[in-house]
Amino acid sequence: MIKDVRSIQKTGTKELGGKLERSRTSGARYLLLRPAGYPLKSVFQDYPEVADPRLFERYAREQWYGELVRPGCYLFDRRLYPDFAFKVIRAHPHVSVVGSDTKIVVEKKKTEAAKIKSEVSFDDIVGQKEARRKMKIVESFLSKPERFGKWAPRNILFYGPSGTGKTMMAKALSGETKVPMIPIKATTLIGEFVGEGSRQIHGLYKRAEEMAPCIIFIDELDAIALDRRYQDLRGDVSEVVNALLTEMDGIHSRKGVCTIAATNKIEFLDESIRSRFEEEIRFGLPNVEERRSILEKNISTLPVDVGTINPAALARLTEGFSGRDLVEKVLKVALHGAIIDEVSIEQHHLEEAVARAKKETRDPPAEMFS
């Protein structure tokens, strides 16, 4: 016997078609669901697995009780995996409402993690000779992980001023070894709900293990790992840090996974985090010859006509500039000006961009003192 269930409007179901009459709809006898994922793509790709079908069925009934369902609509989790969607593949009756006796089954579906690979090579990096030398051991490990065993380099810290090539070095390592890299910002590891941050960390490392050998690159580590003398550590941040320490300590053996983190503020890192890194690799600002090489390499790729340029003179004018500064604050500014004025790039355009960049660095924003 099919019971009539009066549905209460809820937010868990998203219909593909128009509105349906909910007031007097038959109770669903059977639902077949398929994990559909999140509305937005994430590097975590944390797909929940149903460990106990009976427990999940009870969990689902309670959560989606009264929801109007039909094949093609979506049910969104609101508790353990907020916003994770399940697509309704079958419903009997065809249009019905989830009730206390609805049998709910999740279709088994194996998801493969998409591999993120880099096209950057070590030849694209100017300078940082010491960092490149130390990368040889990691390159060797990623090429033949079975060779190292317990001697494998697991946790490496890149530190130095912003724009000195830390991210580019990690990408080059990935490109040279043909090993996938998962790049993330440390701030994205902080979850919105209790337990979400630690779950994301463990899910991240689990995914990397499935892709092994694999690089996890955590940028801006200081955003979550500042020494407690410099910040009051929020509970959600502490949760992320503890989960990260667990993974870095190797409590969960993740064979073939190498963690590389980057920071501009190594002196402010919490010692409990810093001590987990086996190697600290410094990235410095480019010297005059390296600045000239960076300018020459990038000037040759400009998409407009270039007049007579003296890279050596520009290199002498830009002491204290990082590689990113040279590209973003000098070359790109000059390029945009040339495109607007419909002219070729000349030496004076680049020198004006240098002067402007120096002034912006020297003069604080006026609103700071207003």
N, C-alpha and C positions, 0 to 999 in steps of 0.2 A: 504494500500500500504506500502511495506517495503522499507525503504530508505537505500541506501548504505552510510556507514560512513567510512571515512578514519581515521584510528586510529593512534594516536601519541604514540610512545613507552613511557610507564610510569613505575613507580616502585611500584604501588599499588597492582598489581595482581601477585599471585604466582601460576603457573600452576602445576598440578599433573602429566601431561604427557609431551610429547615433544612440540616443538615450533609449533605454528599454524600460518597460513597465516592471517595477519592483514590488508593487504592493501585494500581489498574490501570484507568486511564482513557485513552481514545484521545487521541493527540496532535492538537491543533487544526491544521487546514489553513488556516483563514481566520478573521479577526476584523475586525469593523467597530466602531470606537469613536467615541463622541461626547463632546466636551468637556463636562463637567458642572459644573465650577467647584469652589469650596471648600466645606467643610462649614459654615463660618460666613461671613456676609456682611461684606464690607469695602469701604471707600470706594475702595480701589485698583482692584478689579475687574481684576486683572492676568491676562488670559487668554493662555496661551502660543499662539504660532502655529507650525505645522510648516513650517519653511523648506525642508527637504529630506526628502521622504517616505522615501527609502531609508535615510538616516541615522537618522531617527526609528524606523523599523522595527527596525533593529539595536539601537538604544538600548532600545526596548521589549522586544524578545526577551530581551536580557541581564538587564534589570531584573525582568521578570515570568516568567522561565523557571521552569517547574514549577507555575505558578499554575493552579488549577482555575477554569474560566470557563464561563459560560452566559449567554444573553441576559437582561439585567436586572441583572446583578451589576456591581460597580464595581472598577476598578483604580486605586490611588492612587500617584501619583508620589512617590518617596522621595529624589530627587536634586536636579534643577534647580529644580523647582517643588514643594517638599514639601507633601504633603496635597492637591494638586490632583487631582481625580477625573476619570476617563474612564468613561463608561457603556458596557457591552458591548451593542451593538444587534443584532449577528448573530454567531453562532459556528457553525462547521462542523467537526466534528459539533456537534450542539446542546449537549452537555455534553462538554467536552474539556479538555485541559491545554496551556498554552503551551509550545511546543517550539522547537528551533533552526531549524525549517523553516516555522514559522507565518507566513503572510502577514498583516501587520497594517496596516490602513488607518484613517485618521482622517477622519471625516465633516467636511466643510467647513461651518462654521456661523458666521454673522456675528452677533456679540453687540453689542447697543446699550447704551450706558451710561445708567443711570437718572439723570435730572436731579434735582438737589437744589435746590429753590427755597424762598425764605423769604417769610413773610407779614408780616415786620416792616417798618415804614416809618420815615422820619426823624421823623415826628410822634410816634413812641413814645419818642424820645430827649429827655431833659430836659438842658439845658445843652450843653456841649462845642461852643460856637458856632464856635470857630476850626477844630476838626476838621471840622465840617459844611461850613464854607466851603471848606476844602481838598478835600473830597470831590467838589466840583462838577466838577473837571477829570477825575476818574476816572469819574464818572457820565456825563460827555460822551463820554469814550473808549468806554465799554462800550455806549453807545447807538449810536455811529457809529464803530466801530473803523477803518474804511477811511479816515476823514478824517485820522488822525494819522500813519500810516506810521511812520517811525523816531522820531517824537516821542511815541510812545505811552508813557504811564506804566506801567511794568512791575512795579516792586518798591517797595512802600510799607511802612513800619514804624510800627505803633501802639505807643506806650509810655506807661506811667503805672501808678499803684497798681492793685491787684486790685479788681475790681468797679466800675470806672468807665465801663464801656460799650464796651470795645474790640470784643468779640465782637458785641455788639448793633449797633454801627455797621456792621460788615461785613455782617451779616444785613440791615440796613436798605438798604445799598447794593445788595445782591442783589434785595431786594424792590422797590425803587423802579425799578430798571432792567430788572426781569423777566429777569435773567441768572442762570443756575445758579451755585451756590457749592459748593465741596468743602471742608468744614471738617475739619481733622485736628489732633491733638495731636502736637507734635514728637516725643515719646517713642515714638509708634507707628511712626515712620519707621525706628527701629533694628531691623534684622532679626535673626533667631535664627541665621542661617547666613551664612558669608562670601559677600559679593556680593548678599545678599538686600536689604539696605538701599538700596544704589544702584539696584538693579533696581526697587524700589518707588517711588523718587523719579522715575525716568525714566518708569515706567508711569503714575504720577500725572499728570505733565505731558502725557504722550501722551493720556491720557483727557481732560484739560482742553481740549487742542487740538481733540479731536473734538467737544467740546461748545461750543466757542468761539462768541461771547465767553463767557468763564468766569472766575470768581474762585477762586483757591486761597487759603484762609485757614489759616495755620499758627499755632496757639496755643502759648504757652509755649516760644517759640523758644530762650530761654536754656537749656533743658534739654539742647540739643545744641550750642549755639553760644557757650558761655562762653569768655572769654579764657583762653588756656592758662596764664596766670599763676595762675589760680584752680582749675585742675583738670589732672589727667593725662589727656590725651585717649586714650581706648581706640581700638583699631584699627577696630572696627565703627562707632563714632561718627564718626571721621575720614572713613571711607568715605562716610557719609551726608552729612556737611558738604561734601565735595568734589563729590559728585553734585549737591547743591543749588546750589553755586556755579556749576557748569557750566550748569545750567538758568537760573539768574538772570542769568548773563552773556550769555545768548542765543546760545550756541554752536549749540544746536539751536533754530532759529527756530520759536517757538511763537506764531503770530499770534493775537491776540485773547485772550491769557491774561494776567491780572493777578495777581501774588502779593502778598498782604497778610499780614504776620506781626505777632504781638503779643508783648510782653514786659513784665514788671514790673521788670526789672533791666537797663535799657539800658546803664548804666555798666559792667556786667560782660561785655558782649558782645564777642566776638572782633572785632577791627577788620576782618579780612578779610571777615567776614560783613556787618558794619554798613556798610562802604563800598559795598556793592552796592545799598543802598536809596537811591533818588533823592529820597525825601521821608520825613522823620521827623515824625510827628504826635503831639503830646502830649495825653494825657487826664488832666485834673485832678480832684480831689475836688470835689463840689458845694458851692457856697456856701449860705448860709442860705436864700435865696429858692429856689434849685434844690432843696434838701432839702424845703422845704415843698411844692413842686410834685410831687416824686416821691411824697411821702406822700399828698397829695390824690388823685393819679392812681390810686394803688394801693388806697387805702382805699375808693374808690368801687366797686371790684370784689370786695371781701371777700364771701364766701358766707354770712355770718351777720349778724344784726342789729347795728348799730353805734349806740352812744349818742351823747352830745355829745362830740365830739372837737375839740381845738384843735391843728391841724397846725402853726401858727406857733410855738406853745410847744414842741412836740416838735422842730421844726427847730432851735430855739435850744439844745435840750439835746443835740443830736447832732452837734456840731462834730467834724470828722475822720472821720465815717462816710461810707462810699461808698454809692452807690445800692443795691448788692447787700446791704450791711449793713442798710440801712433795711428792705429787703424780707425778708431771711432772718432777721436777728437781732432785729428789732423787730416788724414786722407778722405774720410767720409764727408767731413764738413766742406772741404775744398771741392769735392766731387759734386755735392748738392748745389753749391754756389755756381759752379760751372754749368750745370744742367739748367738752372733757372735763368742764367744770363746768356745761355747758348754760346758759350765760348770754350776754348780749350783750357786745360789746367796749366798754369804757369807757376814759376817759382814763387812769385809774390802771393799767389793764392794760398799756397802751403804755409808760407811764413806768417801770413795774417791769421791763419787757423791756429798756428802754434802760439802766437801772441794772445789770441782769444782764450785758448785753453789754459795758458799760464795765469791770465787775469781771473778766470773763473775759479781756479784752484787757490789763488792768493786772497781774493775778496770773498768773505762770507756773505750769504744772502742778507739783504738789507732787513728783511722781515724778522731776522733773529733778534734785532735790537729795537723793534718797533713796539 
